[in-house]
Amino acid sequence: IAGVLELDRPPDLYRSLAYFPKFLGHVWAEIRELQAYPEFRRRARALYYYSKSGSRFLASPLSANNLVLGRLGITADSISKIRECLEEELLQTATMMMHVEAMRLAIGINTREVVNK
């Protein structure tokens, strides 16, 4: 799974589902090629950008910045690595949301949800 997804290790979703190997094996055979579909990738990217833009609507603005982090003893190199880690994690999380939805369909959860508020 990690190899197909081009990751160092399987995402948490797949590690959690390893407790159900029959389900995981079956569903992985069905969805492993999802990354090849442009529409799947497009929607995962849309989730990624949507979540990034959503941070503008936090109830309280965050005060951390390079100066504050530097005062905490966090080096510029560490800040750069943390940023890379967070960007990668956000993109992987968006992609895993798409995988979760495919798995929900595979297990029979297919009711359409409508937001009314």
DAURGI-V387603 format. One record per helix or strand of 3 or more residues. SS is the DSSP state (h for helix, s for strand). FROM is the first residue (numbers start at 1). TO is the last residue. If there is no record, write none. Layout:
{{SS & FROM & TO} {SS & FROM & TO}}
This chain:
{{h & 12 & 17} {h & 21 & 31} {h & 34 & 36} {h & 38 & 57} {h & 66 & 71} {h & 76 & 106}}
